[in-house]
Amino acid sequence: MGDRSQGEATPAGATPLAVAAAWLAQGREVALASVVSTWGSSPCPVGAHLVIAGDGAFHGSVSGGCIEGAVIEEARAVLAERAPRRVDYGVDDELAWSVGLSCGGRVEVLIERLDAGRAAWNDLVAAEAARTAVAAVVRLGDGARGVVGPDAASGELELDPATMAEVRRRLRGGASGLLETADGALFVRSYLPSPRLLIVGAVHIAQLLAPLAALAGFAVTVVDPRTAFASAERFPGVALDPRWPDAALAAHGLDAGTALVALAHDPKLDDPALLAALASPAFYVGALGSRKTHARRVERLTAAGAGAVVGRIHAPVGLDLGGRAPAEIAVAIVAEMIQARYREAAA
């Protein structure tokens, strides 16, 4: 369904948790709706979020648009009553046709009021910002929350050893869903670091690539010290880093959830970025340029000591879809990044 926010625009690619945290920081009342179970043709997976503010703004989706209106109405009641609700929409519900699930699907949604003062919520937001894998655990009976990481846990829930082990098993696999325990039903939502794209070079293709990658779920940052290129006017809603690539990438860090694409077509910008990416576990490294341009690039990077890994670079960048227009190149890059990400996950 997307985003309908009031006031400051939501940054491209912002996650539901980040949007909720920003709205809470503005003093707004916020509810979080989460898909806790599905059956049949539900278009959104377990764990999908819709964030609803008390002033009517919303971000995300729990059904691709079918039931959002009904969920938003329920969220207003949750904010007023300050108590969580579980709501079920499906073919056996008299609302089935009106909410758009008449094709045989069912969605169960948990709606909670968020509180910026709760340690478990703040720990969850901090973990996402730090790109740390954690599982959020909510007790459906009373809304008590906890956060479980690979080695530590925090929050209001005290989980017995068997339950803690099961939550961590699900976290390792990135699984989300309901968990029945002696203390009542829990909803376990695993959060793994989202894919991230660092674009070096605020060129025309980057203007097209940044929003397209954000739509595909990548958190995007454009790195370019040339502020005339890397301006908010040219990249509305996109995170910009005006530092030179070596300093910027050292600050951001390049983990296994990161893709880097060098588009500057200037060795002073591209080469340091590529050397940093090749020395990291980044799952995708791409560079713009013809085969002849890339051959000269390989010579420079080999001379700089990266000869053993220079073959990791995707160049010419992007899948060969046949198109050569800037927008077509941007589509090809996103397609190749997605392909590389899932191949890496399956390896």
Beta strands, then each sheet from edge to edge (+ up, - down):
strand 1: 3-4
strand 2: 30-39
strand 3: 49-53
strand 4: 58-60
strand 5: 85-90
strand 6: 106-113
strand 7: 134-139
strand 8: 145-148
strand 9: 153-155
strand 10: 177-181
strand 11: 184-191
strand 12: 196-200
strand 13: 219-223
strand 14: 239-241
strand 15: 258-262
strand 16: 284-287
strand 17: 313-314
sheet 1: 1+ 4- 3+ 2- 6+ 5-
sheet 2: 9+ 8- 7+ 11- 10+
sheet 3: 14+ 13+ 12+ 15+ 16+ 17+
end
